[in-house]
Amino acid sequence: MTTFPAVRVETDRLVVREFGPADAAGVTLVIAAGEWEALPPGAPSAPAGVWRWLREEVHWFRKGGLGVHLAVQDRASGAHIGAMSLFNPDWATGRVEIGYGARPHVRGRGYVTEALNGLTDWVLGSGGMRRIELKADPDNKASIRVAEKCGYAFEAAVPDPASGNEMLLFSRFRLTETAVR
């Protein structure tokens, strides 16, 4: 089974890396605050489940070949800023989807843009992919702005497979001799 190499991306202010036991305090704070958008799907709903999730469950996604969940951390303080996920990888075509979320109190400070730029560069380089897709809710103007600031191009409105709601599809490509679409 093909999977991503270990992910660690450092930007000016952030570290984007795989979740681990050292994230217990930050994840517990996020759960206590009810800030679910700052954690990946499948995160525990109560602090009691944090240790097991960090030791085992968050890594099942990677082990199953489904992608990888990543913590976004402030470099200076170590504070949990948010989460990103690479999911639905198609190794034959070099395509993957990316998703992200941040804690409410850090939004509007450029952290998500910085993290997405760094992870995009990694995915299209060391990550071995040629195309990244990003879907945003049409009402989520902040997410749309982040995608655009990071050079993602709008392609189409598409239905969300889970909800059926319309989503906006954006993409970025690795520049090669011939662009892969």
C-alpha positions as CSV (number, residue, x, y, z in Angstrom):
1,M,0.0,0.0,0.0
2,T,1.3,3.4,-0.9
3,T,1.2,6.2,1.7
4,F,2.8,9.6,2.3
5,P,6.3,9.9,3.8
6,A,6.4,11.3,7.3
7,V,5.0,14.8,7.2
8,R,6.7,17.7,8.9
9,V,6.5,21.2,7.5
10,E,7.9,24.3,9.2
11,T,7.0,27.8,8.2
12,D,7.9,31.1,9.8
13,R,5.4,30.8,12.6
14,L,4.1,27.2,12.4
15,V,4.9,23.5,12.4
16,V,2.5,21.2,10.5
17,R,3.1,17.6,11.5
18,E,1.5,14.3,12.4
19,F,-0.4,14.1,15.7
20,G,1.4,12.4,18.6
21,P,1.2,12.0,22.4
22,A,2.7,15.4,23.0
23,D,-0.5,16.9,21.6
24,A,-2.6,15.6,24.5
25,A,-2.9,19.0,26.4
26,G,-3.7,21.0,23.2
27,V,-6.3,18.5,21.9
28,T,-7.9,18.3,25.4
29,L,-8.2,22.2,25.5
30,V,-9.8,22.2,22.0
31,I,-12.3,19.5,23.0
32,A,-13.1,21.3,26.2
33,A,-13.8,24.5,24.2
34,G,-16.0,22.6,21.7
35,E,-13.8,23.8,18.8
36,W,-14.3,20.7,16.7
37,E,-13.3,22.5,13.5
38,A,-9.8,22.6,14.8
39,L,-9.5,18.8,14.9
40,P,-9.7,16.2,12.2
41,P,-12.8,14.0,11.6
42,G,-12.8,11.1,14.1
43,A,-11.3,13.1,17.0
44,P,-12.6,12.1,20.4
45,S,-15.7,14.0,21.7
46,A,-14.5,13.9,25.4
47,P,-11.1,14.4,27.0
48,A,-11.1,10.8,28.3
49,G,-10.6,9.6,24.8
50,V,-7.6,11.8,23.9
51,W,-4.7,9.5,24.9
52,R,-6.1,6.5,23.0
53,W,-6.8,8.6,20.0
54,L,-3.3,10.1,19.9
55,R,-1.6,6.8,20.5
56,E,-3.6,4.7,18.1
57,E,-6.8,5.9,16.4
58,V,-5.5,9.1,14.6
59,H,-2.9,6.9,12.9
60,W,-5.5,4.3,11.6
61,F,-6.3,6.8,8.8
62,R,-2.7,6.6,7.6
63,K,-2.4,2.8,8.2
64,G,-5.5,2.3,6.1
65,G,-4.0,4.2,3.2
66,L,-6.7,6.9,3.5
67,G,-4.4,9.8,4.0
68,V,-2.9,11.5,7.1
69,H,-4.2,13.9,9.8
70,L,-1.9,16.7,10.8
71,A,-1.6,19.1,13.8
72,V,-0.9,22.7,13.2
73,Q,1.1,24.1,16.0
74,D,2.5,27.6,16.8
75,R,6.3,27.3,16.6
76,A,7.1,29.7,19.5
77,S,4.5,28.6,22.1
78,G,3.6,25.1,21.0
79,A,-0.1,26.0,21.1
80,H,-2.5,24.0,19.0
81,I,-3.7,26.3,16.1
82,G,-5.7,23.8,14.1
83,A,-5.6,20.7,12.0
84,M,-5.2,19.7,8.4
85,S,-5.8,16.4,6.6
86,L,-4.7,14.9,3.3
87,F,-7.3,12.4,2.2
88,N,-8.6,10.3,-0.6
89,P,-5.2,9.9,-2.2
90,D,-5.1,8.5,-5.7
91,W,-1.5,7.4,-6.3
92,A,-2.1,6.4,-9.9
93,T,-3.1,9.9,-10.9
94,G,-1.2,11.8,-8.2
95,R,-4.3,13.4,-6.8
96,V,-5.2,14.1,-3.2
97,E,-7.8,16.2,-1.3
98,I,-6.8,18.6,1.5
99,G,-8.9,20.0,4.3
100,Y,-8.2,22.3,7.2
101,G,-9.7,24.1,10.2
102,A,-8.5,26.5,12.9
103,R,-9.4,27.5,16.4
104,P,-11.7,30.5,16.3
105,H,-9.4,32.9,18.3
106,V,-6.6,32.5,15.7
107,R,-8.6,33.1,12.6
108,G,-7.9,36.2,10.5
109,R,-4.2,36.2,11.4
110,G,-2.9,34.4,8.4
111,Y,-2.1,31.1,10.1
112,V,-4.3,29.0,7.9
113,T,-2.9,30.6,4.7
114,E,0.7,30.1,6.0
115,A,0.0,26.4,6.9
116,L,-1.8,25.7,3.6
117,N,1.0,27.3,1.6
118,G,3.6,25.2,3.4
119,L,1.7,21.9,3.2
120,T,0.8,22.5,-0.5
121,D,4.5,22.9,-1.3
122,W,5.3,19.7,0.6
123,V,2.5,17.7,-1.1
124,L,3.5,18.8,-4.6
125,G,7.1,18.1,-3.8
126,S,8.2,15.5,-1.2
127,G,4.6,14.3,-0.9
128,G,4.7,12.9,-4.4
129,M,1.4,14.3,-5.7
130,R,0.7,16.3,-8.9
131,R,-2.8,17.7,-8.0
132,I,-4.4,18.9,-4.8
133,E,-8.1,19.4,-4.6
134,L,-9.8,21.6,-1.9
135,K,-13.5,21.9,-1.4
136,A,-15.1,24.9,0.3
137,D,-18.7,25.7,1.3
138,P,-19.9,28.6,-0.8
139,D,-20.8,30.5,2.4
140,N,-17.4,30.1,3.9
141,K,-15.8,33.2,2.5
142,A,-12.7,32.9,4.7
143,S,-11.9,29.5,3.4
144,I,-12.4,30.6,-0.2
145,R,-10.1,33.6,0.4
146,V,-7.4,31.2,1.9
147,A,-7.7,28.9,-1.1
148,E,-7.3,31.9,-3.5
149,K,-4.4,33.4,-1.6
150,C,-2.6,30.1,-1.8
151,G,-3.0,29.9,-5.6
152,Y,-5.8,27.4,-5.8
153,A,-7.9,27.9,-8.9
154,F,-11.7,27.6,-8.8
155,E,-12.9,24.8,-11.1
156,A,-16.6,24.1,-10.5
157,A,-19.4,23.7,-8.1
158,V,-19.7,20.0,-7.1
159,P,-22.0,18.1,-4.7
160,D,-20.5,17.0,-1.4
161,P,-20.7,13.2,-1.3
162,A,-21.7,13.1,2.4
163,S,-24.3,15.8,2.5
164,G,-25.3,16.5,-1.1
165,N,-24.7,20.2,-0.5
166,E,-23.0,22.2,-3.2
167,M,-19.3,22.8,-2.6
168,L,-16.8,24.9,-4.5
169,L,-13.9,22.8,-6.0
170,F,-10.5,24.5,-6.1
171,S,-7.2,22.9,-7.3
172,R,-3.4,23.3,-7.5
173,F,-1.0,21.4,-9.7
174,R,2.6,20.6,-9.7
175,L,4.2,22.3,-12.6
176,T,5.7,19.7,-14.9
177,E,6.3,19.4,-18.6
178,T,2.6,18.8,-19.1
179,A,0.0,19.8,-16.6
180,V,-1.9,16.8,-15.3
181,R,-5.7,17.4,-14.9
